[in-house]
Amino acid sequence: MFNNLRNYIEDNNLHINIDIGIVNIINYLDVLSLNEDQIKIKYQKGTIVINGKKLAINKMLDKEILIIGEIKSIEFI
């Protein structure tokens, strides 16, 4: 039981939740670039590129970021 709890608390895997107009990323490392048409986010294995219109960061915590706007595509490079 304690191992399950420890794994939950120490979870460092990338998690992405996508909804209409919202991308929530958990366990990211850094924001590499930001403008209203593209946001680049660094994670353990590479970079996430979010393309769209009127993109903005709505919430930014130590390991979690919430991006809003008109999402056109998400690429992993």
C-alpha positions in Angstrom: 0.0 0.0 0.0 2.8 2.4 0.9 4.6 1.7 -2.4 1.4 2.7 -4.3 1.1 5.9 -2.3 4.8 6.7 -2.8 4.5 6.0 -6.6 1.5 8.4 -6.8 3.3 11.2 -4.8 6.6 10.8 -6.7 5.1 10.5 -10.1 7.4 12.2 -12.6 5.7 10.9 -15.8 4.5 13.5 -18.3 0.7 13.9 -18.2 -1.2 15.9 -20.8 -5.0 16.6 -20.7 -6.5 18.1 -23.8 -9.9 19.6 -24.1 -11.4 22.2 -26.4 -9.3 25.3 -26.0 -7.3 23.9 -23.1 -4.0 22.0 -22.7 -2.9 21.0 -19.2 0.6 19.6 -18.9 1.9 18.1 -15.7 5.6 17.4 -15.0 7.0 19.7 -17.6 10.6 21.1 -17.1 10.6 24.6 -18.8 8.9 27.0 -21.1 11.2 27.4 -24.1 9.3 30.0 -26.1 6.0 31.7 -25.9 4.0 33.8 -28.3 0.3 33.9 -29.3 0.8 31.4 -32.2 3.1 28.9 -30.6 4.3 27.7 -27.2 7.3 25.3 -26.8 7.5 23.3 -23.6 10.5 21.1 -22.6 9.9 17.8 -20.9 12.1 14.9 -19.9 12.2 13.3 -23.4 12.1 16.3 -25.7 9.9 19.3 -26.6 6.1 19.8 -26.9 5.1 22.3 -29.6 1.6 23.7 -29.3 0.4 25.7 -32.3 -2.7 27.8 -32.5 -4.1 31.3 -32.2 -4.5 33.5 -29.2 -2.4 31.1 -27.0 -1.8 32.1 -23.4 -0.6 30.6 -20.2 -3.5 30.6 -17.8 -1.9 28.9 -14.8 1.8 28.1 -14.2 3.0 26.1 -11.2 6.2 24.3 -10.4 5.3 21.2 -12.4 2.0 22.1 -14.0 1.0 24.5 -16.8 -2.4 25.3 -18.3 -2.5 26.7 -21.8 -5.6 28.2 -23.3 -6.5 29.4 -26.7 -7.5 28.1 -30.1 -5.4 24.9 -30.3 -4.6 23.8 -33.8 -1.9 21.1 -33.3 0.4 19.5 -30.7 3.7 18.1 -31.7 6.3 16.1 -29.8 9.8 16.6 -31.0 
